[in-house]
Amino acid sequence: MSQLPFLPFSKPVIDEATISAVGDVLRSGWITSGPRVQAFEAQLSEFFGGRPVRTFNSGTCTMEIALRIAGIGAGDEVITTPISWVATANVILEVGATPVFADIDPITRNIDLDRLEAAITPRTRAIIPVYLAGLPLDMQRLYGIARKHGLRVVEDAAQALGSSWNGQRIGATGDLVSFSFQANKNVTCSEGGCLVLSNADEVRLAEKYRLQGVTRSGFDGLDVDVLGGKFNMTDVAAAIGLGQFAHIEAITAHRRELAKHYFASFGSDFEAKYGAQLPPADFTNSNWHLFQLVLPERKDGKPARATFMEQMQELGVGIGYHYPPIHLLSLYRERGFKQGMFPVAERVGRLIVSLPMFSTMRKSDVERSVAAVKAVLQGA
Ligand SMILES: Cc1ncc(COP(=O)(O)O)c(C=O)c1O
């Protein structure tokens, strides 16, 4: 057992100013959606080049509302990746549409754009690209495909706040762009999400869908003309978000430094020597939400990931895994998906692990994590 304190794979970092701001909200007499939500939305909008932004109480409902705004429903197909948090596909089912998966690229671990285009049918209405670990897709190609086939794009940028593509911030361009502020994200509200929109009609719909479909007018006018839910962010959550968001540039820069240090510590012979696969070494586009390795299979036939996670835990290092392939989960198997349909996703989904990466991590933590990985893989 290691004598050092356990190194978790992720850790939220809430500073004292944020804790105090939450206290202010709790003492203020107004604890649901109010001035903090408005301030958070205004700051996010500025970050995304002035595009309108609305917040919600999770990244999941943000995506669902984006699909509703895009008019996606029964009879429509939506193409996405099998390697994402299950929320990405669940929201497609939630609006009554049909999820269609396309296999991933083994290097980026994001949806393979050739396969995406091949999966388009006359019923396809939208695509949901996911930027796994914060690494974007080739945005020019993605939007080129969408335009060519007349498709809406709901970007699942849950993990990509602060990421960019060729100097353009993710969210500053594009169709409907959804982010998550769940506890592990680079910027958290404890739970929450936001949607970047394009025009006043979309904003009106977003506001209706997040609060029971309500439109208010005058002192007491109230009508409901669409079926909405209860998806508003509270000022308590927004106060956390504002406190975190104030550090977005420093958070992204630090994570990029940590990622560089991971590569330096693994060394250029790591993949050849240990048979594991590092992520693409992208230090300008990715926000390094996660640092993910694809493990080699084990020679003794034991399950590679479970054994790795257990042995890393014994060495005092926490490991996450993101994600098991969605199409092999029971809910999706019941809909006809089966083993063998997306072989790259199946291999990556079986062997991918997330190493420690969080905003207050130090370079010495990276070295400890890498030493543990090498020690465990040496014996595999
Ligand atoms: C890729 C991806 N999509 C969607 C979500 C859903 O976000 P939330 O947990 O805020 O509902 C997450 C968050 O875990 C995610 O990582």
The ligand as an SDF file (V2000), in Angstrom:
LIG
                    3D

 16 16  0  0  0  0  0  0  0  0999 V2000
  -20.3630   13.3470  -23.1090 C   0  0  0  0  0  0  0  0  0  0  0  0
  -21.4380   13.6510  -22.1110 C   0  0  0  0  0  0  0  0  0  0  0  0
  -22.6840   13.8480  -22.5310 N   0  0  0  0  0  0  0  0  0  0  0  0
  -23.6760   14.1610  -21.6900 C   0  0  0  0  0  0  0  0  0  0  0  0
  -23.4480   14.2810  -20.3280 C   0  0  0  0  0  0  0  0  0  0  0  0
  -24.5840   14.5740  -19.4340 C   0  0  0  0  0  0  0  0  0  0  0  0
  -24.3850   15.6740  -18.5980 O   0  0  0  0  0  0  0  0  0  0  0  0
  -25.0140   15.7320  -17.1430 P   0  0  0  0  0  0  0  0  0  0  0  0
  -24.3520   14.6880  -16.2990 O   0  0  0  0  0  0  0  0  0  0  0  0
  -24.7210   17.1340  -16.6910 O   0  0  0  0  0  0  0  0  0  0  0  0
  -26.4730   15.4860  -17.2780 O   0  0  0  0  0  0  0  0  0  0  0  0
  -22.1550   14.0900  -19.8370 C   0  0  0  0  0  0  0  0  0  0  0  0
  -21.8440   14.2520  -18.4180 C   0  0  0  0  0  0  0  0  0  0  0  0
  -21.5520   13.4160  -17.6600 O   0  0  0  0  0  0  0  0  0  0  0  0
  -21.1180   13.7520  -20.7400 C   0  0  0  0  0  0  0  0  0  0  0  0
  -19.8700   13.5510  -20.3160 O   0  0  0  0  0  0  0  0  0  0  0  0
  1  2  1  0
  2  3  1  0
  2 15  2  0
  3  4  2  0
  4  5  1  0
  5  6  1  0
  5 12  2  0
  6  7  1  0
  7  8  1  0
  8  9  2  0
  8 10  1  0
  8 11  1  0
 12 13  1  0
 12 15  1  0
 13 14  2  0
 15 16  1  0
M  END
$$$$
